[in-house]
């Protein structure tokens, strides 16, 4: 079973939207290891609403925590401690798309980061990069951290308004391929996701 782990150059960079687009394009399964906050309408719920590919399946989250905080802090509020051993990927014969919480260095506990979860799951990484002041630095740091751990990188997806000068320097310096661009969307619904998915059907 092939696994793709979706991370970002920061928080709120559009990972869930990109996850839906890739699941639609590839007919992949979706899994969120840790959901913090928004339990009444989680990332998994949003992906279910947006994906219409008949091969798609959305698996239950590994952990559901009430507070919209870093996983280690949200777990502590509930008297819990997250361990990598309890975040077991669902069994599937399909491609599994895994969406992380925040970026690579988000802590799961006092000793382990989202980066450690990626390594434990033996997943290939797709990095979502959204343009903002500082995004070059954050994207390159993300890619350098993955390289330092020897983790395979499938590529970068640029999300939102395009800034060619930023995207060019990120690719030039990192030597990581661009899998595609998702423009700033006027609406986010199943029809729009299906339209964007056509650009990624043969990428991965």
FIKOLZA-1660 file (N, C-alpha, C; in steps of 0.1 Angstrom, whole numbers, plus 5000, padded with zeros to 4 digits):
% residues 204
   i   px   py   pz ch aa at
   1 5008 4988 5000  A  X  N
   1 5000 5000 5000  A  X CA
   1 5009 5012 5000  A  X  C
   2 5007 5021 4990  A  X  N
   2 5014 5034 4990  A  X CA
   2 5007 5044 4999  A  X  C
   3 5016 5052 5006  A  X  N
   3 5011 5062 5015  A  X CA
   3 5017 5076 5011  A  X  C
   4 5008 5086 5010  A  X  N
   4 5012 5100 5007  A  X CA
   4 5009 5108 5020  A  X  C
   5 5018 5115 5025  A  X  N
   5 5015 5123 5037  A  X CA
   5 5015 5138 5032  A  X  C
   6 5005 5145 5035  A  X  N
   6 5003 5159 5031  A  X CA
   6 5007 5168 5043  A  X  C
   7 5017 5176 5041  A  X  N
   7 5021 5186 5051  A  X CA
   7 5021 5199 5044  A  X  C
   8 5024 5210 5052  A  X  N
   8 5024 5223 5047  A  X CA
   8 5035 5232 5052  A  X  C
   9 5037 5243 5046  A  X  N
   9 5048 5252 5050  A  X CA
   9 5043 5261 5062  A  X  C
  10 5031 5258 5067  A  X  N
  10 5025 5264 5079  A  X CA
  10 5011 5259 5082  A  X  C
  11 5004 5266 5091  A  X  N
  11 4991 5263 5094  A  X CA
  11 4981 5271 5085  A  X  C
  12 4970 5265 5082  A  X  N
  12 4960 5272 5073  A  X CA
  12 4965 5275 5060  A  X  C
  13 4972 5266 5053  A  X  N
  13 4978 5268 5040  A  X CA
  13 4969 5261 5029  A  X  C
  14 4959 5254 5034  A  X  N
  14 4950 5248 5024  A  X CA
  14 4952 5233 5022  A  X  C
  15 4958 5226 5032  A  X  N
  15 4960 5212 5031  A  X CA
  15 4948 5203 5029  A  X  C
  16 4937 5207 5036  A  X  N
  16 4925 5199 5034  A  X CA
  16 4919 5200 5020  A  X  C
  17 4919 5212 5015  A  X  N
  17 4915 5214 5001  A  X CA
  17 4923 5206 4991  A  X  C
  18 4936 5207 4993  A  X  N
  18 4945 5199 4984  A  X CA
  18 4943 5184 4986  A  X  C
  19 4940 5180 4998  A  X  N
  19 4938 5166 5001  A  X CA
  19 4925 5161 4993  A  X  C
  20 4915 5169 4993  A  X  N
  20 4903 5166 4986  A  X CA
  20 4905 5165 4971  A  X  C
  21 4913 5175 4966  A  X  N
  21 4916 5175 4951  A  X CA
  21 4924 5162 4948  A  X  C
  22 4934 5158 4956  A  X  N
  22 4942 5147 4953  A  X CA
  22 4934 5134 4954  A  X  C
  23 4925 5133 4964  A  X  N
  23 4917 5121 4966  A  X CA
  23 4907 5120 4954  A  X  C
  24 4902 5131 4949  A  X  N
  24 4893 5131 4937  A  X CA
  24 4901 5127 4925  A  X  C
  25 4913 5132 4923  A  X  N
  25 4921 5129 4911  A  X CA
  25 4926 5115 4911  A  X  C
  26 4930 5110 4923  A  X  N
  26 4937 5097 4923  A  X CA
  26 4928 5086 4928  A  X  C
  27 4916 5089 4933  A  X  N
  27 4907 5079 4939  A  X CA
  27 4913 5073 4952  A  X  C
  28 4921 5081 4959  A  X  N
  28 4927 5077 4971  A  X CA
  28 4918 5077 4983  A  X  C
  29 4922 5069 4993  A  X  N
  29 4916 5069 5006  A  X CA
  29 4921 5081 5014  A  X  C
  30 4914 5086 5024  A  X  N
  30 4918 5097 5032  A  X CA
  30 4918 5093 5047  A  X  C
  31 4929 5098 5054  A  X  N
  31 4930 5096 5068  A  X CA
  31 4936 5107 5075  A  X  C
  32 4930 5112 5086  A  X  N
  32 4936 5123 5094  A  X CA
  32 4940 5116 5107  A  X  C
  33 4953 5115 5110  A  X  N
  33 4957 5109 5122  A  X CA
  33 4952 5116 5135  A  X  C
  34 4953 5129 5135  A  X  N
  34 4949 5137 5147  A  X CA
  34 4941 5149 5142  A  X  C
  35 4929 5150 5148  A  X  N
  35 4920 5161 5145  A  X CA
  35 4919 5169 5158  A  X  C
  36 4923 5182 5158  A  X  N
  36 4922 5191 5169  A  X CA
  36 4912 5202 5167  A  X  C
  37 4901 5202 5175  A  X  N
  37 4891 5212 5173  A  X CA
  37 4882 5209 5161  A  X  C
  38 4872 5217 5160  A  X  N
  38 4862 5216 5148  A  X CA
  38 4856 5202 5147  A  X  C
  39 4853 5195 5158  A  X  N
  39 4848 5181 5158  A  X CA
  39 4834 5181 5152  A  X  C
  40 4827 5192 5152  A  X  N
  40 4813 5191 5147  A  X CA
  40 4814 5192 5131  A  X  C
  41 4825 5197 5126  A  X  N
  41 4827 5197 5111  A  X CA
  41 4842 5196 5109  A  X  C
  42 4847 5184 5109  A  X  N
  42 4861 5181 5109  A  X CA
  42 4867 5182 5095  A  X  C
  43 4880 5181 5094  A  X  N
  43 4886 5180 5080  A  X CA
  43 4881 5168 5073  A  X  C
  44 4879 5157 5080  A  X  N
  44 4874 5145 5073  A  X CA
  44 4860 5147 5068  A  X  C
  45 4852 5155 5075  A  X  N
  45 4838 5158 5070  A  X CA
  45 4839 5166 5058  A  X  C
  46 4848 5176 5057  A  X  N
  46 4849 5185 5046  A  X CA
  46 4853 5177 5033  A  X  C
  47 4863 5168 5035  A  X  N
  47 4868 5160 5024  A  X CA
  47 4857 5151 5019  A  X  C
  48 4849 5145 5028  A  X  N
  48 4838 5137 5023  A  X CA
  48 4828 5145 5015  A  X  C
  49 4826 5157 5018  A  X  N
  49 4816 5166 5011  A  X CA
  49 4822 5169 4997  A  X  C
  50 4835 5170 4996  A  X  N
  50 4841 5175 4984  A  X CA
  50 4844 5165 4973  A  X  C
  51 4846 5152 4978  A  X  N
  51 4851 5142 4969  A  X CA
  51 4840 5133 4964  A  X  C
  52 4839 5131 4951  A  X  N
  52 4828 5123 4945  A  X CA
  52 4834 5111 4938  A  X  C
  53 4847 5109 4937  A  X  N
  53 4853 5097 4931  A  X CA
  53 4848 5085 4938  A  X  C
  54 4843 5075 4930  A  X  N
  54 4837 5063 4936  A  X CA
  54 4847 5054 4943  A  X  C
  55 4860 5056 4940  A  X  N
  55 4870 5048 4946  A  X CA
  55 4874 5053 4960  A  X  C
  56 4870 5065 4963  A  X  N
  56 4874 5072 4976  A  X CA
  56 4867 5066 4988  A  X  C
  57 4875 5065 4999  A  X  N
  57 4870 5062 5012  A  X CA
  57 4876 5070 5022  A  X  C
  58 4868 5075 5032  A  X  N
  58 4873 5084 5042  A  X CA
  58 4874 5075 5055  A  X  C
  59 4885 5073 5061  A  X  N
  59 4887 5065 5073  A  X CA
  59 4885 5074 5085  A  X  C
  60 4880 5068 5096  A  X  N
  60 4879 5076 5109  A  X CA
  60 4892 5081 5114  A  X  C
  61 4892 5093 5120  A  X  N
  61 4904 5099 5125  A  X CA
  61 4911 5090 5135  A  X  C
  62 4924 5091 5137  A  X  N
  62 4931 5083 5147  A  X CA
  62 4928 5088 5161  A  X  C
  63 4928 5101 5162  A  X  N
  63 4924 5108 5175  A  X CA
  63 4916 5120 5172  A  X  C
  64 4906 5122 5181  A  X  N
  64 4898 5134 5180  A  X CA
  64 4899 5142 5193  A  X  C
  65 4905 5154 5192  A  X  N
  65 4907 5162 5204  A  X CA
  65 4899 5175 5203  A  X  C
  66 4893 5179 5214  A  X  N
  66 4884 5190 5214  A  X CA
  66 4890 5204 5211  A  X  C
  67 4902 5207 5217  A  X  N
  67 4907 5220 5216  A  X CA
  67 4915 5223 5203  A  X  C
  68 4913 5235 5197  A  X  N
  68 4920 5238 5184  A  X CA
  68 4934 5243 5187  A  X  C
  69 4942 5233 5192  A  X  N
  69 4956 5236 5196  A  X CA
  69 4965 5226 5190  A  X  C
  70 4978 5228 5193  A  X  N
  70 4988 5218 5189  A  X CA
  70 4984 5204 5196  A  X  C
  71 4986 5193 5189  A  X  N
  71 4981 5180 5194  A  X CA
  71 4986 5177 5208  A  X  C
  72 4998 5181 5212  A  X  N
  72 5003 5177 5225  A  X CA
  72 4996 5185 5236  A  X  C
  73 4992 5198 5233  A  X  N
  73 4985 5207 5242  A  X CA
  73 4971 5203 5243  A  X  C
  74 4964 5200 5232  A  X  N
  74 4950 5196 5231  A  X CA
  74 4948 5183 5239  A  X  C
  75 4958 5173 5237  A  X  N
  75 4957 5161 5245  A  X CA
  75 4959 5163 5260  A  X  C
  76 4968 5172 5263  A  X  N
  76 4971 5174 5278  A  X CA
  76 4958 5180 5285  A  X  C
  77 4950 5188 5278  A  X  N
  77 4938 5193 5284  A  X CA
  77 4928 5182 5287  A  X  C
  78 4929 5171 5280  A  X  N
  78 4920 5160 5282  A  X CA
  78 4926 5149 5290  A  X  C
  79 4938 5152 5296  A  X  N
  79 4945 5143 5305  A  X CA
  79 4950 5131 5297  A  X  C
  80 4954 5133 5284  A  X  N
  80 4959 5123 5276  A  X CA
  80 4973 5126 5271  A  X  C
  81 4980 5116 5266  A  X  N
  81 4993 5118 5260  A  X CA
  81 4993 5109 5247  A  X  C
  82 4997 5116 5237  A  X  N
  82 4997 5109 5223  A  X CA
  82 5010 5102 5222  A  X  C
  83 5009 5089 5217  A  X  N
  83 5021 5081 5214  A  X CA
  83 5020 5077 5200  A  X  C
  84 5031 5075 5193  A  X  N
  84 5031 5071 5179  A  X CA
  84 5025 5057 5177  A  X  C
  85 5026 5049 5187  A  X  N
  85 5021 5035 5186  A  X CA
  85 5006 5035 5185  A  X  C
  86 4999 5045 5189  A  X  N
  86 4984 5045 5188  A  X CA
  86 4979 5051 5175  A  X  C
  87 4988 5057 5167  A  X  N
  87 4984 5063 5155  A  X CA
  87 4987 5053 5143  A  X  C
  88 4979 5043 5142  A  X  N
  88 4981 5032 5133  A  X CA
  88 4972 5035 5120  A  X  C
  89 4979 5035 5109  A  X  N
  89 4972 5038 5096  A  X CA
  89 4962 5027 5093  A  X  C
  90 4951 5031 5088  A  X  N
  90 4941 5021 5084  A  X CA
  90 4946 5011 5073  A  X  C
  91 4940 4999 5073  A  X  N
  91 4944 4990 5063  A  X CA
  91 4936 4992 5051  A  X  C
  92 4942 4993 5039  A  X  N
  92 4935 4995 5027  A  X CA
  92 4944 4990 5015  A  X  C
  93 4938 4985 5005  A  X  N
  93 4945 4981 4993  A  X CA
  93 4947 4993 4984  A  X  C
  94 4941 5005 4987  A  X  N
  94 4941 5017 4979  A  X CA
  94 4953 5026 4983  A  X  C
  95 4956 5035 4975  A  X  N
  95 4965 5046 4979  A  X CA
  95 4959 5054 4991  A  X  C
  96 4967 5056 5001  A  X  N
  96 4962 5063 5013  A  X CA
  96 4968 5077 5014  A  X  C
  97 4960 5087 5014  A  X  N
  97 4964 5101 5016  A  X CA
  97 4962 5104 5030  A  X  C
  98 4973 5108 5037  A  X  N
  98 4973 5112 5051  A  X CA
  98 4975 5127 5053  A  X  C
  99 4966 5133 5060  A  X  N
  99 4968 5148 5062  A  X CA
  99 4973 5151 5076  A  X  C
 100 4984 5157 5077  A  X  N
 100 4989 5161 5090  A  X CA
 100 4982 5173 5096  A  X  C
 101 4986 5176 5108  A  X  N
 101 4981 5188 5115  A  X CA
 101 4992 5198 5115  A  X  C
 102 4989 5210 5109  A  X  N
 102 5000 5220 5109  A  X CA
 102 5012 5216 5100  A  X  C
 103 5024 5220 5105  A  X  N
 103 5036 5217 5097  A  X CA
 103 5044 5205 5104  A  X  C
 104 5056 5203 5099  A  X  N
 104 5064 5192 5103  A  X CA
 104 5068 5192 5117  A  X  C
 105 5070 5204 5123  A  X  N
 105 5076 5205 5137  A  X CA
 105 5065 5206 5147  A  X  C
 106 5053 5203 5144  A  X  N
 106 5042 5204 5154  A  X CA
 106 5044 5192 5163  A  X  C
 107 5044 5194 5176  A  X  N
 107 5046 5183 5186  A  X CA
 107 5034 5175 5188  A  X  C
 108 5036 5162 5189  A  X  N
 108 5026 5152 5193  A  X CA
 108 5027 5150 5208  A  X  C
 109 5039 5150 5213  A  X  N
 109 5041 5149 5228  A  X CA
 109 5054 5157 5231  A  X  C
 110 5060 5154 5242  A  X  N
 110 5072 5162 5246  A  X CA
 110 5084 5157 5238  A  X  C
 111 5083 5146 5231  A  X  N
 111 5095 5141 5225  A  X CA
 111 5094 5138 5210  A  X  C
 112 5081 5138 5205  A  X  N
 112 5079 5134 5191  A  X CA
 112 5071 5144 5184  A  X  C
 113 5075 5146 5171  A  X  N
 113 5069 5156 5162  A  X CA
 113 5061 5150 5151  A  X  C
 114 5054 5158 5144  A  X  N
 114 5047 5153 5132  A  X CA
 114 5057 5146 5122  A  X  C
 115 5069 5152 5122  A  X  N
 115 5080 5146 5114  A  X CA
 115 5082 5131 5117  A  X  C
 116 5082 5128 5130  A  X  N
 116 5084 5115 5135  A  X CA
 116 5073 5105 5131  A  X  C
 117 5061 5111 5130  A  X  N
 117 5049 5103 5126  A  X CA
 117 5051 5099 5111  A  X  C
 118 5055 5109 5103  A  X  N
 118 5057 5106 5089  A  X CA
 118 5067 5094 5087  A  X  C
 119 5078 5095 5095  A  X  N
 119 5088 5084 5094  A  X CA
 119 5082 5071 5098  A  X  C
 120 5074 5071 5109  A  X  N
 120 5069 5059 5114  A  X CA
 120 5059 5053 5104  A  X  C
 121 5052 5061 5097  A  X  N
 121 5042 5056 5087  A  X CA
 121 5048 5052 5074  A  X  C
 122 5061 5056 5072  A  X  N
 122 5068 5052 5060  A  X CA
 122 5061 5058 5047  A  X  C
 123 5057 5071 5048  A  X  N
 123 5050 5077 5038  A  X CA
 123 5059 5086 5029  A  X  C
 124 5055 5088 5017  A  X  N
 124 5061 5098 5008  A  X CA
 124 5054 5111 5010  A  X  C
 125 5061 5122 5010  A  X  N
 125 5056 5135 5014  A  X CA
 125 5052 5144 5003  A  X  C
 126 5041 5151 5003  A  X  N
 126 5037 5162 4994  A  X CA
 126 5036 5174 5003  A  X  C
 127 5043 5185 4999  A  X  N
 127 5044 5197 5007  A  X CA
 127 5034 5207 5000  A  X  C
 128 5025 5213 5007  A  X  N
 128 5016 5223 5003  A  X CA
 128 5023 5237 5007  A  X  C
 129 5025 5245 4997  A  X  N
 129 5031 5258 5000  A  X CA
 129 5021 5269 4995  A  X  C
 130 5018 5278 5005  A  X  N
 130 5009 5289 5002  A  X CA
 130 5018 5302 5003  A  X  C
 131 5016 5311 4994  A  X  N
 131 5024 5323 4993  A  X CA
 131 5019 5333 5004  A  X  C
 132 5029 5338 5011  A  X  N
 132 5027 5349 5021  A  X CA
 132 5041 5354 5024  A  X  C
 133 5042 5365 5031  A  X  N
 133 5056 5370 5035  A  X CA
 133 5062 5360 5044  A  X  C
 134 5073 5355 5040  A  X  N
 134 5080 5344 5048  A  X CA
 134 5078 5330 5042  A  X  C
 135 5070 5329 5032  A  X  N
 135 5067 5315 5027  A  X CA
 135 5079 5309 5021  A  X  C
 136 5088 5316 5015  A  X  N
 136 5100 5310 5009  A  X CA
 136 5108 5303 5020  A  X  C
 137 5110 5311 5030  A  X  N
 137 5118 5306 5042  A  X CA
 137 5111 5294 5048  A  X  C
 138 5099 5294 5050  A  X  N
 138 5091 5283 5057  A  X CA
 138 5091 5271 5048  A  X  C
 139 5089 5273 5035  A  X  N
 139 5089 5261 5025  A  X CA
 139 5102 5255 5024  A  X  C
 140 5113 5263 5023  A  X  N
 140 5126 5257 5022  A  X CA
 140 5130 5250 5035  A  X  C
 141 5127 5256 5046  A  X  N
 141 5130 5249 5059  A  X CA
 141 5122 5236 5060  A  X  C
 142 5110 5235 5056  A  X  N
 142 5102 5223 5056  A  X CA
 142 5109 5212 5047  A  X  C
 143 5113 5216 5035  A  X  N
 143 5120 5207 5026  A  X CA
 143 5133 5202 5032  A  X  C
 144 5141 5211 5038  A  X  N
 144 5154 5208 5044  A  X CA
 144 5152 5198 5055  A  X  C
 145 5142 5200 5063  A  X  N
 145 5139 5191 5074  A  X CA
 145 5136 5177 5069  A  X  C
 146 5128 5176 5059  A  X  N
 146 5125 5163 5053  A  X CA
 146 5138 5156 5047  A  X  C
 147 5146 5164 5040  A  X  N
 147 5158 5159 5035  A  X CA
 147 5168 5154 5046  A  X  C
 148 5168 5161 5056  A  X  N
 148 5178 5158 5067  A  X CA
 148 5174 5145 5074  A  X  C
 149 5161 5142 5074  A  X  N
 149 5156 5129 5079  A  X CA
 149 5156 5118 5069  A  X  C
 150 5160 5121 5057  A  X  N
 150 5160 5111 5046  A  X CA
 150 5146 5106 5042  A  X  C
 151 5136 5115 5043  A  X  N
 151 5122 5111 5040  A  X CA
 151 5120 5115 5025  A  X  C
 152 5113 5106 5018  A  X  N
 152 5111 5108 5004  A  X CA
 152 5100 5119 5002  A  X  C
 153 5103 5128 4992  A  X  N
 153 5094 5139 4989  A  X CA
 153 5089 5137 4975  A  X  C
 154 5076 5136 4974  A  X  N
 154 5069 5134 4961  A  X CA
 154 5070 5147 4953  A  X  C
 155 5068 5159 4960  A  X  N
 155 5068 5172 4953  A  X CA
 155 5061 5182 4961  A  X  C
 156 5060 5194 4955  A  X  N
 156 5054 5206 4961  A  X CA
 156 5041 5209 4953  A  X  C
 157 5031 5213 4960  A  X  N
 157 5019 5219 4953  A  X CA
 157 5017 5233 4959  A  X  C
 158 5017 5243 4950  A  X  N
 158 5015 5257 4953  A  X CA
 158 5000 5260 4953  A  X  C
 159 4996 5265 4964  A  X  N
 159 4981 5268 4966  A  X CA
 159 4979 5282 4968  A  X  C
 160 4968 5288 4962  A  X  N
 160 4965 5302 4963  A  X CA
 160 4970 5310 4952  A  X  C
 161 4970 5323 4954  A  X  N
 161 4975 5333 4944  A  X CA
 161 4990 5330 4940  A  X  C
 162 4992 5329 4927  A  X  N
 162 5006 5326 4923  A  X CA
 162 5015 5337 4923  A  X  C
 163 5027 5334 4928  A  X  N
 163 5038 5344 4928  A  X CA
 163 5051 5337 4922  A  X  C
 164 5052 5338 4909  A  X  N
 164 5062 5331 4902  A  X CA
 164 5076 5333 4907  A  X  C
 165 5080 5345 4912  A  X  N
 165 5093 5347 4917  A  X CA
 165 5096 5338 4929  A  X  C
 166 5086 5337 4938  A  X  N
 166 5088 5329 4950  A  X CA
 166 5088 5314 4946  A  X  C
 167 5079 5310 4938  A  X  N
 167 5079 5296 4934  A  X CA
 167 5092 5292 4927  A  X  C
 168 5097 5300 4918  A  X  N
 168 5109 5297 4911  A  X CA
 168 5121 5295 4920  A  X  C
 169 5122 5304 4930  A  X  N
 169 5134 5303 4939  A  X CA
 169 5133 5291 4948  A  X  C
 170 5121 5287 4952  A  X  N
 170 5119 5275 4960  A  X CA
 170 5123 5263 4952  A  X  C
 171 5118 5262 4939  A  X  N
 171 5122 5250 4931  A  X CA
 171 5137 5250 4927  A  X  C
 172 5142 5262 4924  A  X  N
 172 5156 5263 4920  A  X CA
 172 5165 5259 4932  A  X  C
 173 5162 5263 4944  A  X  N
 173 5171 5260 4955  A  X CA
 173 5169 5245 4960  A  X  C
 174 5156 5241 4961  A  X  N
 174 5153 5228 4967  A  X CA
 174 5155 5216 4957  A  X  C
 175 5154 5219 4944  A  X  N
 175 5155 5209 4934  A  X CA
 175 5143 5198 4935  A  X  C
 176 5132 5203 4941  A  X  N
 176 5120 5194 4943  A  X CA
 176 5110 5198 4932  A  X  C
 177 5104 5189 4926  A  X  N
 177 5095 5192 4915  A  X CA
 177 5082 5197 4919  A  X  C
 178 5076 5206 4911  A  X  N
 178 5063 5211 4914  A  X CA
 178 5053 5201 4908  A  X  C
 179 5043 5197 4916  A  X  N
 179 5033 5188 4911  A  X CA
 179 5021 5195 4905  A  X  C
 180 5021 5209 4908  A  X  N
 180 5010 5216 4902  A  X CA
 180 5006 5229 4910  A  X  C
 181 4997 5236 4905  A  X  N
 181 4992 5248 4912  A  X CA
 181 4977 5248 4914  A  X  C
 182 4972 5252 4925  A  X  N
 182 4958 5254 4927  A  X CA
 182 4956 5269 4929  A  X  C
 183 4948 5276 4920  A  X  N
 183 4947 5290 4922  A  X CA
 183 4938 5294 4933  A  X  C
 184 4937 5307 4936  A  X  N
 184 4928 5311 4946  A  X CA
 184 4914 5309 4941  A  X  C
 185 4906 5301 4948  A  X  N
 185 4893 5297 4943  A  X CA
 185 4882 5306 4948  A  X  C
 186 4873 5309 4939  A  X  N
 186 4861 5318 4943  A  X CA
 186 4851 5310 4952  A  X  C
 187 4850 5297 4949  A  X  N
 187 4842 5289 4957  A  X CA
 187 4848 5276 4959  A  X  C
 188 4845 5269 4970  A  X  N
 188 4850 5255 4973  A  X CA
 188 4838 5246 4974  A  X  C
 189 4836 5238 4964  A  X  N
 189 4826 5228 4964  A  X CA
 189 4830 5216 4956  A  X  C
 190 4822 5206 4955  A  X  N
 190 4826 5193 4948  A  X CA
 190 4829 5196 4933  A  X  C
 191 4821 5204 4927  A  X  N
 191 4823 5207 4913  A  X CA
 191 4837 5214 4911  A  X  C
 192 4841 5223 4919  A  X  N
 192 4853 5230 4917  A  X CA
 192 4865 5220 4920  A  X  C
 193 4863 5212 4930  A  X  N
 193 4874 5202 4933  A  X CA
 193 4876 5193 4922  A  X  C
 194 4865 5188 4916  A  X  N
 194 4866 5179 4904  A  X CA
 194 4873 5186 4892  A  X  C
 195 4870 5199 4890  A  X  N
 195 4877 5207 4880  A  X CA
 195 4892 5207 4882  A  X  C
 196 4896 5210 4895  A  X  N
 196 4910 5211 4898  A  X CA
 196 4917 5198 4897  A  X  C
 197 4910 5187 4901  A  X  N
 197 4915 5174 4901  A  X CA
 197 4920 5169 4887  A  X  C
 198 4914 5174 4877  A  X  N
 198 4918 5170 4864  A  X CA
 198 4933 5173 4861  A  X  C
 199 4938 5183 4868  A  X  N
 199 4952 5187 4866  A  X CA
 199 4962 5178 4873  A  X  C
 200 4957 5169 4882  A  X  N
 200 4966 5161 4890  A  X CA
 200 4964 5146 4887  A  X  C
 201 4955 5143 4878  A  X  N
 201 4952 5128 4876  A  X CA
 201 4964 5120 4872  A  X  C
 202 4974 5126 4866  A  X  N
 202 4986 5118 4861  A  X CA
 202 4999 5123 4868  A  X  C
 203 4998 5130 4879  A  X  N
 203 5010 5136 4885  A  X CA
 203 5017 5126 4894  A  X  C
 204 5009 5119 4902  A  X  N
 204 5015 5110 4912  A  X CA
 204 5013 5095 4909  A  X  C
% end
